[in-house]
């Protein structure tokens, strides 16, 4: 792929989206970073920015929002806001360790669910998440209404399965740690010291 094609993919998103560009901080145990998130326009879905390389996509990751802003600026884009929202993925990971004894961090689970879908969409790997069914939709509606205590056992299993797969997707997706210098980490864990 040529540099021009890469620039076009960055400017338009993988599916032609020209939506707002946001820096989004993800704090997880295995990996923490700032990513770029593209809001979908109209009927287009949101997605995490991932750049195609050969037969896969890679997510550019940054240590700071400023680095993400400079990266976007050098490609002719501006961030829609100066600051980044933060996903506290560690809270979800903590809950996943013992979901029977720990209360559901509903806001973080909801935000994680949305992030995992957007990440999978950006990577072209939506198949890496469980296929969502009516039980997922019901669980999501209850989560959205902060009614996790009303989950059926099937709904809770569906959420646990999706969260587990999403955490694995985030921790294993190929990332470009220094996008300008093109340092790529395959499915290994990238910690704060690596960024």
N, C-alpha and C positions, 0 to 999 in steps of 0.2 A: 504494500500500500504506500502510495506516495505521500509526501508531506502535505500536499494540497488536499488530498482525500481525507487525511487525518484532521486537518483544520476544518473541513466541511462537516465531518462527523462531530467534532467538538461544538461547532456553531449550531448545528441543527439537532444534535442528539441522535441516538440510534434510530429513532423512528420518525425523524423529521420534526421533532418538537422544538419550537423556538421559545419555549416558556422561560419564565424567570429562573435565574441561576442563583443558588444559595449555597453558602458554606454550611456544613452540618457536622458537628462534632459527635463522634461515637466513642464512649468510654466503656470498654469491655475488658475482661480479664486477659484474654489471649491476645487481643489487638485493640489498640486505641488510636484514632486518627481523625483528621478532618477530611471529609469527602465533599465533592461537589454534587449537588442535587438539582435536577432540572424539573421544574413544575410543568406539567402538561397543559397545553392550551386546548380549550374546547373539550372534545371527547378523548383527546390523547391522555394516556396515563402518565403519572409522574415516574421518574426513574433516577437512579444514581448514575452519574457519568461514568461510563466505562469505555475505554478505547479499544477498538479491534486490533488484534495483532495475530497474524497467521490464522490459526484455527480456534482462537479463543479471545476473550476480552479481558482487559486488565483495568483495575480501578486506580486512578491516580489518588494518592493519599498525601496529606500534608500534616506537619506538626502544628502549624498555626493558621489562623484565619487569614492573616496577612499573606502568608505564602500562597494560599489558595487564591486570594484576590489578585496577587501579582501574576500567577499562572493564567488566570482567566483574562486579565487585562492584556497580557502578551498575545492572546488569541482573539482579541477584539471583543471580548465580553466584559460585562460589569456584573458584580454581585448585586442582587436586589436590595440587600440590607448589609449594614456594616458589621453586624455581629452574627454569631452562629447559634442556632438552637443546639441543645445537647441531649443526646440519648444516653441515659444511664443504664447501659446494657448490663453492668455488673449487678444491678438489683434483680434483673430477670434471671441472670445466671445463678445468683444466690437462691432465688425461689426455686429454680429447676433442681437444685440439689436435694430439696426436701419439700415438695409441693403439698404434702399432707399436713405438715406441721407449720409451715410458713404461710402467712397471708399473701394473697396475690397482689403484687404491686401494679394495680390495674392500669394506671396512667403509663407506666413504663412498658407494660406488656402491649398495650394498644399502640404506643409509638413504635415499639419493636416490630410488631406485626406489619405495620405500614412500611417501615424501613426495609424489612426483609423482602417484601413484595417488590418495592422499588429497586432494591439491589439486584434481585433475581431478574427483573425486567431489563435493567441496564446491562447485565451480564449475558442476556439472552439465555438464561438458565432457569426459567420459571419452573421447569420440570424438576429442579432440585428441591423444591418445596412440595409438601404433600398437596395432592389435588384437592381443591376445596369443594366441599359438598354442602348440603343444607345444614348439617350439624355445625360446620365451621361458621356459616352465616349466622346461625342462631347464637353461637358462642360469641361472635364478634359483636352482635347487637347488644347482648347482655354486658359485654366488656365496655362497649361504648357508653352504656347507661350506668356504668359502675355497679353492676348487679352480678358480679362474679360469684357471689354466694349462692346464686340461683342456677349455676351451671349444673347440668345433668352430668353423670359420670362420663357419658360419651362426649359431651362438649368439653369437659376438662381434659380428657385424653387427646382430643383433637387439638386443643390449644397447646398442650405439652408437646405433642408431636411436632406441631408447626414451629414452636419456639426452639425446640432442640435442633430441628433441621435448619432454622434460620441462623442460630448461633454458629452452627457448623459451616454454613455457607459463608458467613462473614469471616470466620477465622481461617477459612481455607481458600477463599477466592484470591486469584493472582492480583497483586497490587504493584503499582509503580511507585516506589518510595520516594524517589527524587525524579519527578516527571521530566524535568529539563535535562537531567543527565541519563535518564532511562535505566535506572536500577530496578530490576524486576525481581520480586520474590514470588515463587510459586506457592503452592498450598501450605507452606510452612507458616509457623506462627511468627508474627512480627510484633515485637514489643516496643515500648516507648524508646528504648535505647537504640533501636534499629532505624528510627525515623529521623 
